[in-house]
Amino acid sequence: MDWIAWDDTLDTGHAGMDADHTQLAGLFDLLRDAVDSDKGNAACAKALDDIIRHAKTHFDLEQRLMTQHRYPKTEQHAAEHAMLIHQALDYRRRFNVDSAASRADLMRFPEVWLVFHILFSDKELAAFLAGKRGDPGGSGVRTGTRPDP
């Protein structure tokens, strides 16, 4: 079972953003698997590092799109990205797989960290980009590859 149940609610309509988001959800599933399988702190730290690395790459994509299309909330959205990376790094630093508190935080981490950002920030960005293109679907036909920005 997926940790983040991916459905149309999380779909932004922008193929590149959605592809990155589903990859991030998959990385969160790997983290959950590492915890559930008692693989230890090193495996969990690696999974968290992979999430952070992928998120940074994804945030760079969004930053390029926002800059290129003069998104009016670029500064606010970029600040949110910085806050999310800071939260993830802090979480990684203090995570201990043997701690009940860390495990409890872990259960909320993907929802707070990924889902809220998609629902309240990325969907708004995708809608703006779709409007700039005159394409209500966001990026045209979905191919699983990143569209040209």
Order of alpha helices (4+ residues) and beta strands (2+ residues): alpha-alpha-alpha-alpha-alpha
